[in-house]
Amino acid sequence: MSTLTGEFRLLFWAILGVIVPFGLLLCLLPGQTAVYWAWVIPHPRSALLIGAAYAGAIAYYVLALRMNDWRQVESGMGGLVLFCLVLLFATLMHWEAFRPYHVTTLVWLMFYYVGPFLVPILSRLQQSRAGVLNFEGTPDLSSAWRLWLIARGFLYLTVALAGLVFTTRLTAAWPWPIDALELRVFMGQPAIIGWNAVVVVRDGVTWRRYRLGLVLTGAIGLVQLIGLVINSTPYDWSRPLGVLLPVVFAEWCLTSLILHLRYRS
Amino acid sequence: MFIQFGVRLIGVVYLVFGVVGFLPIDLINPIHHEGVGARYLFRLIAVNWLHNAVHAGIGLSGLWAAQTVGRAQQWGKVCGVVLLALFVIGMVQAFLEGLPADQALLGLVPLNSPGHVLHFVTGGIALYLGLSRSHLKT
């Protein structure tokens, strides 16, 4: 039986209860973080950059609840834990910027503590219920796509690690003025996309394992692109990352879209 | 068995927190001179030697309890209630004191909001593990 346990469904509902307001606030009111956010984000583009992860993840969790299929969710749970750890790292590096008892700070801390503790525990419970997963009758990824997912995944994992360590250098190359905290928080996004590589290497080639994860990365890429276009604050194309950033977001969308078209049947 | 696994996980994390908290290394545990003068474990959670010892005690007892399901569940109930009570007491004290960055519980144990939330999350999970009947079905 591979349906989700009640515990996992409850966790996903709780996650939606956090990411829907976080995503909507950051994407719709990026200039008013002084009112509602855990710390003041000086530049609206930085708020959009962070908000895209929450807005994009809404699609993932809604689909995960609708499909109610552990086989499609299992691979993404490591990515969720990794995302939480990256954001906890960003939090501990910049705790002085947070408003310690702001309601968003408390929810933020709760959210990122829960991931590394609860997801492994519930995964154990789920695995004991589901037993060996059966992927019979579902298509496999071709070798070329497998190689592509591994290559881009490890590239993004490297980017995320470099972004967490060499943050100051990266802020200097960014197309708008961005603080180290926002940049480190953003690094959670390449990290979860990089997680795909680990999944491909660890879990094999069954398409169904990747489908939802690619919905997530495609949705984040799409929201990022929309954010870049609709925000009217200055964007410096001459900076080293001015052109690269939209190309990267477009790649997140295109890889997801092409793979879904290729393996939809 | 996920209950034992969960208790072991919480135990390991608390033991690591307890041990690392004793390291007087500013890069990992910088001193926060304002407030109650505590160190910030992993730059985040206000601690002193007593707080570290309590963390280590929780960790060691969790690792011991995780050896059997029955003990793990008992540990989950006790630790869950204690940690959740600590969260409530800490938050009430913080509100009464005007939400300072750091506070001292009973004048002895430094606390701050990342610590409160850690108590809440781990206490909630421990209590869930303690009260869970799911192992009967698996």
Chai-1 contact restraints between the chains, C-beta under 6 A:
chainA,res_idxA,chainB,res_idxB,connection_type,confidence,min_distance_angstrom,max_distance_angstrom,comment,restraint_id
A,L92,B,F42,contact,1.0,0.0,6.0,A-B,restraint_1
A,L92,B,R43,contact,1.0,0.0,6.0,A-B,restraint_2
A,L92,B,L44,contact,1.0,0.0,6.0,A-B,restraint_3
A,W95,B,R43,contact,1.0,0.0,6.0,A-B,restraint_4
A,W95,B,L44,contact,1.0,0.0,6.0,A-B,restraint_5
A,P100,B,A101,contact,1.0,0.0,6.0,A-B,restraint_6
A,P100,B,S113,contact,1.0,0.0,6.0,A-B,restraint_7
A,Y101,B,L99,contact,1.0,0.0,6.0,A-B,restraint_8
A,Y101,B,S113,contact,1.0,0.0,6.0,A-B,restraint_9
A,L106,B,V117,contact,1.0,0.0,6.0,A-B,restraint_10
A,L109,B,P114,contact,1.0,0.0,6.0,A-B,restraint_11
A,L109,B,V117,contact,1.0,0.0,6.0,A-B,restraint_12
A,M110,B,V117,contact,1.0,0.0,6.0,A-B,restraint_13
A,M110,B,V121,contact,1.0,0.0,6.0,A-B,restraint_14
A,Y113,B,V121,contact,1.0,0.0,6.0,A-B,restraint_15
A,V114,B,V121,contact,1.0,0.0,6.0,A-B,restraint_16
A,F117,B,I125,contact,1.0,0.0,6.0,A-B,restraint_17
A,L118,B,I125,contact,1.0,0.0,6.0,A-B,restraint_18
A,I121,B,F2,contact,1.0,0.0,6.0,A-B,restraint_19
A,I121,B,G6,contact,1.0,0.0,6.0,A-B,restraint_20
A,R124,B,F2,contact,1.0,0.0,6.0,A-B,restraint_21
A,R124,B,F5,contact,1.0,0.0,6.0,A-B,restraint_22
A,L125,B,F2,contact,1.0,0.0,6.0,A-B,restraint_23
A,L125,B,S134,contact,1.0,0.0,6.0,A-B,restraint_24
A,S128,B,T138,contact,1.0,0.0,6.0,A-B,restraint_25
